[in-house]
């Protein structure tokens, strides 16, 4: 299993989330409002004067843990629906998941650490 984290433009979020929801085999999705900067850095005009020393621009972070066979489809879906061609479109990270435990039952998720 892999964790996929995607940082995208807020105005593209509805489109991307709708496309991910349409993937029947996607186990779930977490959505967060985040702030930060990458190569662009935050431009002075985008900073709030009311929030001293806070740099960055508003973004949306999508997080999901998916079986290995879905990774390519999820990445392609995010790329297709988040792409504008302009700087700041975002980035996708893929991270191996060593284990996943359901809090309610203590069960380990199938597909993790060789559990099938």
OpenMM code with the backbone's topology and positions (N, CA, C; nanometers):
from openmm import Vec3, app, unit

residues = "UNK UNK UNK UNK UNK UNK UNK UNK UNK UNK UNK UNK UNK UNK UNK UNK UNK UNK UNK UNK UNK UNK UNK UNK UNK UNK UNK UNK UNK UNK UNK UNK UNK UNK UNK UNK UNK UNK UNK UNK UNK UNK UNK UNK UNK UNK UNK UNK UNK UNK UNK UNK UNK UNK UNK UNK UNK UNK UNK UNK UNK UNK UNK UNK UNK UNK UNK UNK UNK UNK UNK UNK UNK UNK UNK UNK UNK UNK UNK UNK UNK UNK UNK UNK UNK UNK UNK UNK UNK UNK UNK UNK UNK UNK UNK UNK UNK UNK UNK UNK UNK UNK UNK UNK UNK UNK UNK UNK UNK UNK UNK UNK UNK UNK UNK UNK".split()
positions = [
    Vec3(0.0848, -0.1184, 0.0000),
    Vec3(0.0000, 0.0000, 0.0000),
    Vec3(0.0883, 0.1232, 0.0000),
    Vec3(0.0316, 0.2309, -0.0526),
    Vec3(0.1030, 0.3576, -0.0601),
    Vec3(0.0121, 0.4705, -0.0103),
    Vec3(0.0758, 0.5691, 0.0525),
    Vec3(0.0043, 0.6919, 0.0849),
    Vec3(0.0344, 0.7907, -0.0267),
    Vec3(-0.0695, 0.8518, -0.0772),
    Vec3(-0.0541, 0.9551, -0.1792),
    Vec3(-0.0969, 1.0866, -0.1174),
    Vec3(-0.0070, 1.1851, -0.1234),
    Vec3(-0.0373, 1.3204, -0.0775),
    Vec3(-0.0269, 1.4113, -0.1983),
    Vec3(-0.1275, 1.4930, -0.2183),
    Vec3(-0.1262, 1.5870, -0.3298),
    Vec3(-0.1553, 1.7265, -0.2759),
    Vec3(-0.0730, 1.8212, -0.3149),
    Vec3(-0.0935, 1.9613, -0.2814),
    Vec3(-0.1400, 2.0279, -0.4102),
    Vec3(-0.2617, 2.0859, -0.4082),
    Vec3(-0.3193, 2.1413, -0.5311),
    Vec3(-0.3749, 2.2811, -0.5068),
    Vec3(-0.4057, 2.3483, -0.6163),
    Vec3(-0.4676, 2.4808, -0.6098),
    Vec3(-0.6099, 2.4677, -0.5549),
    Vec3(-0.6514, 2.5586, -0.4666),
    Vec3(-0.7870, 2.5516, -0.4106),
    Vec3(-0.8978, 2.5562, -0.5158),
    Vec3(-0.8787, 2.6344, -0.6216),
    Vec3(-0.9845, 2.6464, -0.7222),
    Vec3(-0.9974, 2.5218, -0.8099),
    Vec3(-0.9027, 2.4280, -0.7978),
    Vec3(-0.9102, 2.3023, -0.8718),
    Vec3(-0.9616, 2.1871, -0.7848),
    Vec3(-0.9779, 2.2131, -0.6558),
    Vec3(-1.0113, 2.1058, -0.5610),
    Vec3(-1.1423, 2.0357, -0.5942),
    Vec3(-1.2465, 2.1106, -0.6232),
    Vec3(-1.3768, 2.0485, -0.6493),
    Vec3(-1.3688, 1.9512, -0.7662),
    Vec3(-1.2987, 1.9906, -0.8690),
    Vec3(-1.2801, 1.9070, -0.9877),
    Vec3(-1.2046, 1.7785, -0.9557),
    Vec3(-1.0942, 1.7934, -0.8831),
    Vec3(-1.0094, 1.6787, -0.8497),
    Vec3(-1.0841, 1.5829, -0.7574),
    Vec3(-1.1493, 1.6376, -0.6556),
    Vec3(-1.2221, 1.5539, -0.5586),
    Vec3(-1.3354, 1.4786, -0.6268),
    Vec3(-1.4076, 1.5441, -0.7172),
    Vec3(-1.5160, 1.4772, -0.7900),
    Vec3(-1.4612, 1.3608, -0.8726),
    Vec3(-1.3472, 1.3809, -0.9359),
    Vec3(-1.2868, 1.2740, -1.0164),
    Vec3(-1.2411, 1.1577, -0.9287),
    Vec3(-1.1839, 1.1894, -0.8125),
    Vec3(-1.1411, 1.0826, -0.7208),
    Vec3(-1.2617, 1.0082, -0.6636),
    Vec3(-1.3685, 1.0805, -0.6311),
    Vec3(-1.4913, 1.0154, -0.5809),
    Vec3(-1.5490, 0.9176, -0.6826),
    Vec3(-1.5303, 0.9478, -0.8098),
    Vec3(-1.5831, 0.8623, -0.9161),
    Vec3(-1.5066, 0.7303, -0.9272),
    Vec3(-1.3902, 0.7222, -0.8658),
    Vec3(-1.3131, 0.5979, -0.8653),
    Vec3(-1.3716, 0.5071, -0.7572),
    Vec3(-1.4514, 0.4096, -0.7978),
    Vec3(-1.5228, 0.3244, -0.7026),
    Vec3(-1.4304, 0.2477, -0.6091),
    Vec3(-1.3094, 0.2176, -0.6542),
    Vec3(-1.2191, 0.1369, -0.5723),
    Vec3(-1.1326, 0.2210, -0.4774),
    Vec3(-1.1448, 0.3540, -0.4814),
    Vec3(-1.0673, 0.4382, -0.3901),
    Vec3(-1.1203, 0.4196, -0.2481),
    Vec3(-1.0343, 0.3773, -0.1533),
    Vec3(-1.0815, 0.3467, -0.0182),
    Vec3(-1.1269, 0.4674, 0.0629),
    Vec3(-1.0699, 0.5853, 0.0383),
    Vec3(-1.1082, 0.7028, 0.1152),
    Vec3(-1.0171, 0.8191, 0.0817),
    Vec3(-1.0510, 0.9351, 0.1370),
    Vec3(-0.9785, 1.0573, 0.1051),
    Vec3(-0.9891, 1.1534, 0.2217),
    Vec3(-0.8775, 1.2167, 0.2569),
    Vec3(-0.8765, 1.3216, 0.3584),
    Vec3(-0.8403, 1.4523, 0.2884),
    Vec3(-0.9125, 1.5581, 0.3210),
    Vec3(-0.8940, 1.6881, 0.2564),
    Vec3(-0.8634, 1.7919, 0.3635),
    Vec3(-0.7565, 1.8704, 0.3420),
    Vec3(-0.7174, 1.9726, 0.4385),
    Vec3(-0.6863, 2.1037, 0.3683),
    Vec3(-0.7193, 2.2151, 0.4347),
    Vec3(-0.6734, 2.3466, 0.3906),
    Vec3(-0.5349, 2.3664, 0.4497),
    Vec3(-0.4383, 2.4018, 0.3663),
    Vec3(-0.3013, 2.4208, 0.4133),
    Vec3(-0.2447, 2.5490, 0.3525),
    Vec3(-0.1332, 2.5932, 0.4088),
    Vec3(-0.0599, 2.7083, 0.3552),
    Vec3(0.0857, 2.6673, 0.3421),
    Vec3(0.1523, 2.7224, 0.2430),
    Vec3(0.2930, 2.6924, 0.2288),
    Vec3(0.3503, 2.7546, 0.1039),
    Vec3(0.4737, 2.7162, 0.0746),
    Vec3(0.5353, 2.7643, -0.0481),
    Vec3(0.6308, 2.6597, -0.1011),
    Vec3(0.6514, 2.6651, -0.2306),
    Vec3(0.7461, 2.5774, -0.2976),
    Vec3(0.8441, 2.6640, -0.3722),
    Vec3(0.8676, 2.6305, -0.4964),
    Vec3(0.9628, 2.7066, -0.5771),
    Vec3(0.9232, 2.8527, -0.5923),
    Vec3(0.7937, 2.8785, -0.5990),
    Vec3(0.7465, 3.0146, -0.6217),
    Vec3(0.7730, 3.1070, -0.5041),
    Vec3(0.7744, 3.0523, -0.3846),
    Vec3(0.7758, 3.1304, -0.2606),
    Vec3(0.6479, 3.2127, -0.2557),
    Vec3(0.6213, 3.2690, -0.1436),
    Vec3(0.5010, 3.3517, -0.1315),
    Vec3(0.5336, 3.4924, -0.1785),
    Vec3(0.4466, 3.5465, -0.2571),
    Vec3(0.4648, 3.6840, -0.3018),
    Vec3(0.4115, 3.7787, -0.1954),
    Vec3(0.4776, 3.8917, -0.1777),
    Vec3(0.4409, 3.9874, -0.0733),
    Vec3(0.2951, 4.0293, -0.0844),
    Vec3(0.2438, 4.0435, -0.2053),
    Vec3(0.1052, 4.0891, -0.2207),
    Vec3(0.0044, 3.9841, -0.1743),
    Vec3(0.0477, 3.8573, -0.1634),
    Vec3(-0.0424, 3.7508, -0.1205),
    Vec3(-0.0427, 3.7327, 0.0311),
    Vec3(0.0493, 3.7973, 0.1010),
    Vec3(0.0578, 3.7824, 0.2458),
    Vec3(-0.0396, 3.8758, 0.3153),
    Vec3(-0.0949, 3.8311, 0.4220),
    Vec3(-0.1838, 3.9149, 0.5015),
    Vec3(-0.1012, 3.9964, 0.5993),
    Vec3(-0.1246, 4.1242, 0.6054),
    Vec3(-0.0520, 4.2091, 0.6995),
    Vec3(-0.0955, 4.1820, 0.8425),
    Vec3(-0.2117, 4.1188, 0.8601),
    Vec3(-0.2633, 4.0879, 0.9934),
    Vec3(-0.1977, 3.9642, 1.0539),
    Vec3(-0.1259, 3.8893, 0.9750),
    Vec3(-0.0634, 3.7660, 1.0228),
    Vec3(0.0874, 3.7789, 1.0034),
    Vec3(0.1579, 3.8347, 1.1025),
    Vec3(0.3017, 3.8567, 1.0863),
    Vec3(0.3796, 3.7263, 1.0754),
    Vec3(0.4810, 3.7270, 0.9924),
    Vec3(0.5756, 3.6157, 0.9769),
    Vec3(0.5124, 3.4871, 0.9253),
    Vec3(0.3922, 3.4955, 0.8692),
    Vec3(0.3326, 3.3770, 0.8080),
    Vec3(0.3494, 3.3920, 0.6579),
    Vec3(0.4227, 3.2987, 0.6000),
    Vec3(0.4473, 3.3038, 0.4572),
    Vec3(0.3745, 3.1883, 0.3907),
    Vec3(0.3437, 3.2064, 0.2672),
    Vec3(0.2842, 3.0973, 0.1923),
    Vec3(0.1548, 3.1378, 0.1276),
    Vec3(0.1066, 3.0472, 0.0477),
    Vec3(-0.0198, 3.0668, -0.0223),
    Vec3(-0.1142, 2.9543, 0.0163),
    Vec3(-0.2413, 2.9799, 0.0024),
    Vec3(-0.3421, 2.8788, 0.0348),
    Vec3(-0.3370, 2.7657, -0.0676),
    Vec3(-0.3429, 2.6441, -0.0177),
    Vec3(-0.3463, 2.5242, -0.1020),
    Vec3(-0.4423, 2.4246, -0.0378),
    Vec3(-0.4735, 2.3200, -0.1092),
    Vec3(-0.5522, 2.2079, -0.0581),
    Vec3(-0.4610, 2.0853, -0.0581),
    Vec3(-0.4641, 2.0109, 0.0531),
    Vec3(-0.3870, 1.8864, 0.0599),
    Vec3(-0.4851, 1.7694, 0.0603),
    Vec3(-0.4642, 1.6777, -0.0306),
    Vec3(-0.5423, 1.5545, -0.0389),
    Vec3(-0.4518, 1.4406, 0.0063),
    Vec3(-0.5046, 1.3559, 0.0935),
    Vec3(-0.4269, 1.2413, 0.1422),
    Vec3(-0.5119, 1.1160, 0.1317),
    Vec3(-0.4510, 1.0088, 0.0833),
    Vec3(-0.5215, 0.8817, 0.0731),
    Vec3(-0.4218, 0.7678, 0.0788),
    Vec3(-0.4655, 0.6554, 0.1306),
    Vec3(-0.3842, 0.5339, 0.1317),
    Vec3(-0.4538, 0.4357, 0.0386),
    Vec3(-0.3780, 0.3890, -0.0609),
    Vec3(-0.4379, 0.3053, -0.1643),
    Vec3(-0.3542, 0.1803, -0.1875),
    Vec3(-0.4172, 0.0733, -0.2368),
    Vec3(-0.3411, -0.0459, -0.2753),
    Vec3(-0.2451, -0.0108, -0.3892),
    Vec3(-0.1349, -0.0821, -0.3979),
    Vec3(-0.0331, -0.0541, -0.4994),
    Vec3(-0.0902, -0.0479, -0.6411),
    Vec3(-0.1871, -0.1343, -0.6714),
    Vec3(-0.2393, -0.1384, -0.8085),
    Vec3(-0.3195, -0.0128, -0.8464),
    Vec3(-0.3573, 0.0695, -0.7490),
    Vec3(-0.4321, 0.1921, -0.7783),
    Vec3(-0.3453, 0.3168, -0.7895),
    Vec3(-0.2200, 0.3073, -0.7509),
    Vec3(-0.1338, 0.4254, -0.7426),
    Vec3(-0.1284, 0.5014, -0.8753),
    Vec3(-0.1015, 0.4327, -0.9840),
    Vec3(-0.0898, 0.4992, -1.1140),
    Vec3(-0.2200, 0.5674, -1.1535),
    Vec3(-0.3328, 0.4999, -1.1344),
    Vec3(-0.4628, 0.5590, -1.1696),
    Vec3(-0.4921, 0.6837, -1.0875),
    Vec3(-0.4611, 0.6789, -0.9581),
    Vec3(-0.4859, 0.7943, -0.8710),
    Vec3(-0.3980, 0.9115, -0.9131),
    Vec3(-0.2719, 0.8852, -0.9369),
    Vec3(-0.1811, 0.9925, -0.9794),
    Vec3(-0.2283, 1.0542, -1.1111),
    Vec3(-0.2627, 0.9710, -1.2067),
    Vec3(-0.3084, 1.0220, -1.3368),
    Vec3(-0.4364, 1.1033, -1.3226),
    Vec3(-0.5267, 1.0600, -1.2359),
    Vec3(-0.6519, 1.1331, -1.2136),
    Vec3(-0.6240, 1.2705, -1.1542),
    Vec3(-0.5373, 1.2751, -1.0544),
    Vec3(-0.5043, 1.4037, -0.9920),
    Vec3(-0.4367, 1.4948, -1.0941),
    Vec3(-0.3382, 1.4422, -1.1659),
    Vec3(-0.2678, 1.5231, -1.2660),
    Vec3(-0.3643, 1.5794, -1.3697),
    Vec3(-0.4503, 1.4951, -1.4205),
    Vec3(-0.5432, 1.5364, -1.5262),
    Vec3(-0.6361, 1.6481, -1.4794),
    Vec3(-0.6865, 1.6365, -1.3572),
    Vec3(-0.7887, 1.7306, -1.3106),
    Vec3(-0.7339, 1.8505, -1.2340),
    Vec3(-0.6066, 1.8473, -1.1955),
    Vec3(-0.5472, 1.9607, -1.1228),
    Vec3(-0.4585, 2.0466, -1.2127),
    Vec3(-0.4343, 2.0021, -1.3334),
    Vec3(-0.3400, 2.0687, -1.4231),
    Vec3(-0.3993, 2.1952, -1.4854),
    Vec3(-0.3261, 2.3063, -1.4722),
    Vec3(-0.3608, 2.4292, -1.5447),
    Vec3(-0.2480, 2.4666, -1.6395),
    Vec3(-0.1279, 2.4151, -1.6134),
    Vec3(-0.0124, 2.4514, -1.6933),
    Vec3(0.0611, 2.5726, -1.6391),
    Vec3(0.0090, 2.6301, -1.5320),
    Vec3(0.0710, 2.7477, -1.4712),
    Vec3(0.1539, 2.7075, -1.3502),
    Vec3(0.2535, 2.7910, -1.3147),
    Vec3(0.3295, 2.7623, -1.1926),
    Vec3(0.2360, 2.7546, -1.0722),
    Vec3(0.2665, 2.6644, -0.9800),
    Vec3(0.1852, 2.6516, -0.8597),
    Vec3(0.0749, 2.5479, -0.8691),
    Vec3(0.0733, 2.4696, -0.9778),
    Vec3(-0.0288, 2.3650, -0.9917),
    Vec3(-0.0226, 2.2650, -0.8771),
    Vec3(0.0956, 2.2423, -0.8205),
    Vec3(0.1066, 2.1548, -0.7053),
    Vec3(0.2043, 2.0415, -0.7250),
    Vec3(0.1950, 1.9450, -0.6359),
    Vec3(0.2871, 1.8321, -0.6372),
    Vec3(0.2179, 1.7108, -0.5765),
    Vec3(0.2599, 1.5927, -0.6208),
    Vec3(0.2067, 1.4668, -0.5692),
    Vec3(0.3232, 1.3882, -0.5091),
    Vec3(0.3011, 1.3364, -0.3886),
    Vec3(0.4019, 1.2553, -0.3199),
    Vec3(0.3462, 1.1150, -0.3016),
    Vec3(0.4310, 1.0137, -0.3176),
    Vec3(0.3917, 0.8743, -0.2972),
    Vec3(0.4858, 0.8164, -0.1924),
    Vec3(0.4260, 0.7652, -0.0833),
    Vec3(0.5029, 0.7185, 0.0315),
    Vec3(0.4612, 0.5751, 0.0655),
    Vec3(0.5568, 0.4846, 0.0867),
    Vec3(0.5204, 0.3486, 0.1278),
    Vec3(0.4527, 0.3495, 0.2656),
    Vec3(0.3546, 0.2632, 0.2821),
    Vec3(0.2853, 0.2487, 0.4107),
    Vec3(0.3280, 0.1159, 0.4710),
    Vec3(0.3866, 0.1235, 0.5889),
    Vec3(0.4371, 0.0037, 0.6552),
    Vec3(0.3259, -0.0754, 0.7237),
    Vec3(0.2289, -0.0056, 0.7809),
    Vec3(0.1214, -0.0734, 0.8525),
    Vec3(0.0038, 0.0214, 0.8652),
    Vec3(-0.1140, -0.0325, 0.8857),
    Vec3(-0.2346, 0.0462, 0.9109),
    Vec3(-0.3217, -0.0327, 1.0079),
    Vec3(-0.3631, 0.0324, 1.1168),
    Vec3(-0.4412, -0.0346, 1.2205),
    Vec3(-0.5731, 0.0395, 1.2385),
    Vec3(-0.6823, -0.0356, 1.2319),
    Vec3(-0.8143, 0.0230, 1.2545),
    Vec3(-0.8289, 0.0459, 1.4051),
    Vec3(-0.8504, 0.1702, 1.4460),
    Vec3(-0.8564, 0.2060, 1.5876),
    Vec3(-0.9695, 0.1328, 1.6597),
    Vec3(-1.0860, 0.1263, 1.5997),
    Vec3(-1.2022, 0.0655, 1.6644),
    Vec3(-1.1801, -0.0801, 1.7013),
    Vec3(-1.1170, -0.1566, 1.6103),
    Vec3(-1.1065, -0.3010, 1.6315),
    Vec3(-0.9639, -0.3488, 1.6608),
    Vec3(-0.8666, -0.2670, 1.6276),
    Vec3(-0.7282, -0.3098, 1.6415),
    Vec3(-0.6803, -0.3956, 1.5263),
    Vec3(-0.7685, -0.4188, 1.4283),
    Vec3(-0.7317, -0.5006, 1.3125),
    Vec3(-0.6305, -0.4271, 1.2255),
    Vec3(-0.5369, -0.5058, 1.1702),
    Vec3(-0.4427, -0.4523, 1.0726),
    Vec3(-0.5081, -0.4625, 0.9360),
    Vec3(-0.4908, -0.3593, 0.8549),
    Vec3(-0.5545, -0.3557, 0.7233),
    Vec3(-0.4945, -0.4601, 0.6304),
    Vec3(-0.5779, -0.5242, 0.5512),
    Vec3(-0.5269, -0.6186, 0.4516),
    Vec3(-0.4383, -0.5474, 0.3503),
    Vec3(-0.3395, -0.6168, 0.2988),
    Vec3(-0.2526, -0.5588, 0.1962),
    Vec3(-0.1337, -0.4841, 0.2523),
    Vec3(-0.1243, -0.4734, 0.3840),
    Vec3(-0.0120, -0.4038, 0.4451),
    Vec3(0.0747, -0.5067, 0.5153),
    Vec3(0.2054, -0.4933, 0.4983),
    Vec3(0.3029, -0.5862, 0.5580),
    Vec3(0.2747, -0.7308, 0.5201),
    Vec3(0.2359, -0.7513, 0.3953),
    Vec3(0.2138, -0.8873, 0.3478),
    Vec3(0.0812, -0.9480, 0.3915),
    Vec3(-0.0047, -0.8719, 0.4561),
    Vec3(-0.1362, -0.9258, 0.4976),
    Vec3(-0.2300, -0.9190, 0.3788),
    Vec3(-0.2725, -1.0289, 0.3311),
    Vec3(-0.3620, -1.0318, 0.2153),
    Vec3(-0.4946, -1.0913, 0.2539),
] * unit.nanometer
topology = app.Topology()
chain = topology.addChain("A")
for resn in residues:
    res = topology.addResidue(resn, chain)
    for name in ("N", "CA", "C"):
        topology.addAtom(name, app.Element.getBySymbol(name[0]), res)
